[in-house]
Amino acid sequence: MKIFDRKSLQRYVFLLLFFLFSQYFLVSQENDSTIRIGVFQNEPLIFIDDHGQPQGVYADILREIAQLESWDLEFVKGSWAEGLERITKGEIDLMTSITPLESRISFMDFSTENIISLWGQVYTGGGKQIESLFDLQNKRVAILQNGVNGINLQKLCGGFSIKIEIVECDSYREVITQITEGNVFAGVVNNIKGYKFEEEFPIQRTSIFFSPFPLLFAAPKGRNSELIITIDNYISSWKVDEDSPYHRILNQWIYNSTEDISIIHWNLIILAAASILFMVTILLLMRIQINRKTKDLQKSREQYRAIVEDMPVLNCRCDKEYKIVFVNNAYCQFFSKTYDEMIGQNIFSYIFKEDRNEVEKKVELLTIENPTSMNINRNILENGDVRWIQWINRALFDKKGNRTAFQTIGQDITEIKKSEEELYKSRRI
């Protein structure tokens, strides 16, 4: 008996092939979750080890999240400058350990959960004496190309009409090499890199340290907002759990990596006025004293957790009505309030009355396509003092585009404002 004629057979084969190809493309699309991450040499935060493998704080955090979210990670090696260029062109999906400068907000979206805060540290070598910023006048100074430390140092020197000759480098290691080879008078790196390099190179830490800054994740502007939100949600929940991957990873890479360094203090520091207005960028810096011989892991976790919670960056999260749902220790201390007193308060109630309307308008303009903004405004303290704060804001949205939360990170820049006013007055005189 004839089951299929020729046309029926052709139709059957065609439908079968169509089904198979459609399933292939559906599976391909479902598995297309590869996330490209820019990697540069910034040990211990992110770097490629001797075996060609990505390592460090950010690499391990992303691996933990990727395992939970079924992401495929592709680490794209390059210099810091190459990473910035790639994220600008959309050639990578994420950049790590990056600071939300105003110049970057136009082409990047930033996470809001700070991983760790650093600051700039000036180093020299060969027995050179550097007592203040003015000792850099007309000197060659090495910086990381497009790095926040170099940018902040140039702004700082420019504010005092201090002329320096900049030597741009592709990595922090190259900055230190320029110092040890005598090609530059000084160089600037972040504090963690500096502590590590002190063990390896004959360099001297100077008294010049400046501009604490947060380190976040960044994605190309208007893209991967779900990616950023997912990372923020994990980091936020992990921070309150001392046994979480976040604390375990920081203990491994930051706390333990500095155990062999001779005593490091991260105490709150306010630079004296005798520094000739050097407190333009220094607010409160923290140091921690590490006991080399301690082997009590639980104790080290508690110590490091305290450091993270007390870092000199104001961190606040609100619900969609702008009622505070989380603040860090630095935020509570700054406003002289307890954690419980802060929770439930409207974030705008601490803003200077004349600045409130403008800040509210800026925040209300945030959308899922443009979720970040920066503003500088006055905030009122418990004792009535008024302080200038620079805020980096991010609104969080659900899949339907409805705002669900609001995150902001702040840094006190009152001393910078005062110095600008004094400098303006002195120039008028």
C-alpha positions, 0 to 999 in steps of 0.5 A: 500500500502506498503511504506517501506520494512524492509531494506528501513526502517532500512536504513532510521532509520540509516540515521536519527540517523546519522544526529541527532548524527552529529548535536549533536557533531557539536553543542557540538564543537561550544559551546566548548568555555570554557576558564579556568582561574587560580585564586589565592588570590591577592585582588583587582587584582584577588581573590575569595570572601567570597561567593566563587565568583571570583572578582577583576580587571582581573575577571571583565575584562574577564567577559566583554570580554566574554560577547562580545565574547560569551566565557564561563569562568571557574575560577580554584581556587588555590595558585599562585604556583599551577596556574603556575604549571597548566599553565605549564601543559596546565591544564588552558588556562589563568593566570592573573596578571603575569609578563613576566620574562625571565624564564617564556617566555620559557613556556608561551605566554604573552599579551602585553597590560599592565593592571597596573604596580606595584612594590615590597615593603618591610614591617616589624613589631614590631617596627623594624628599616629597613633603607636600603637593608643591614639591611636584612643581615642574616635575615628571609624574607617572599616572595610569592612562585614563585612571581616576587617580591620575585625573584627581591628581591633575585636578588637585594640582591645577587648583593650586596652579602646580604644573606637572609633566604627566607620563601616562602608563598602561599599567600600575606596574609600569608607573612603579617601574618608571619611578625605580628607573629614575624616569619620573620624579614620582608616580601615583597608584591606589593605596592597595596596589601601593602596599603590594608594590612596597614589598617588591620595589625600592619605593617610598610612600609619601605623605600625599594621599587624596580623594577616596573613591568607590569602585563599581561595575559599569556597562555601556550606556543604556545596555545591560541594565538587568545585568547591573541590577542583578549584580547590585542585588547579590552584592547588597544581600551578601554584604549583610551576611558575614559568611557570604561569597562577598566577605570570603572573597575580600578576606582572601584577596584584600585582607590576607594579601596585606597580612605580610605588609608591616603594620597598616593603619586605616584610622579616620584622618583629617588633614590639618590646615597647616597642609596649606589647603591640602585638605581640599580632597582629604575627608576621612581616611581609614586604616586597619592594623593587621596582626601578622601572626593572627590565624583566627579566621573568624576574627579576621572576618569580623575585622574586615567586615567592620572595615567594609561597613565603615569605609568613608563613602556614604551609602544609602538605599531607598524604596520607590517613595524615597524612604530609607531602607538601608544605610551604611555605618559611614552614613549614620556617623555622618548624620549623627543618627543610629541605623534604626533612626535612619530607616523609614526617613525620607532621604530628601529631608536631610537636603538643604531646603534651597537645594531640595527642589532641584535635586528632586527634579533631577531624580524624577527624570531618571528612567530605565534608559537613563537611570544614573545621575550626579548632583552636588548639593548641601546637606544638613547635619544633626547639629545644624552644620551644612556640608557639600556632598557629591552624590552618584544616584541610580534608580532601579526598575522592574521589567515593566519600567516601574521604579522600585528603588533608589540607590545613592553614594555620596562623598563630602566635598565641603573642604574642596568648596571652601578651598575654591572660595578661598582661592577665588577670594585670593585671586580677586585680591 
